[in-house]
Amino acid sequence: LCGLCVRVCDEVIGQQAIGYEDCGMARSIAAPFREPAKACIGCGACVRICPTGALHYEDAQDARLMKEFNTSVPMAECSACGARYAPVALIEKVNRRMKREDNEIPLCPPCRRRISSERLSTWRSKFSSGNGDRSRRLMARVAVVPPGIRALENDDNA
């Protein structure tokens, strides 16, 4: 019993949803009092870090089931395609850690990539028609702008 799952939940994720139960040869990993873990956000870090594969989760129709901990965490629904893509509690925790407002439209990663690509294509076509050298400079700037930061549409220094 290495305890990596307990450590990642506590030290990396910051949830303390699971811990040790019993002592000696009967020692095991469990949610507090063997009840569904209320602090579990369904991130799956414990499952991914387990070197023996002793922990499992399953994405059911509308919830992520953390099997060994008898815990069910509701999944968020993509507003574009309707797919369930991540636990709601995990999204909320990430938004709090990143100090983001929760006013963004909930999108699954494939829909987010598709919509971002469409917006970038529209923006590129707006600046690439007949502007020659100026449009090449603008396009070079777009390529290095980190995600989430909008490029300036008017570049007075160019």
Secondary structure as GFF3:
##gff-version 3
##sequence-region A 1 158
A	DSSP	alpha_helix	4	7	.	.	.	ID=ss1
A	DSSP	pi_helix	8	13	.	.	.	ID=ss2
A	DSSP	beta_strand	19	21	.	.	.	ID=ss3
A	DSSP	three_ten_helix	24	26	.	.	.	ID=ss4
A	DSSP	beta_strand	28	30	.	.	.	ID=ss5
A	DSSP	three_ten_helix	32	34	.	.	.	ID=ss6
A	DSSP	alpha_helix	45	49	.	.	.	ID=ss7
A	DSSP	beta_strand	57	59	.	.	.	ID=ss8
A	DSSP	beta_strand	63	66	.	.	.	ID=ss9
A	DSSP	three_ten_helix	67	69	.	.	.	ID=ss10
A	DSSP	beta_strand	71	77	.	.	.	ID=ss11
A	DSSP	beta_strand	84	87	.	.	.	ID=ss12
A	DSSP	alpha_helix	88	97	.	.	.	ID=ss13
A	DSSP	alpha_helix	109	128	.	.	.	ID=ss14
A	DSSP	alpha_helix	133	144	.	.	.	ID=ss15
###
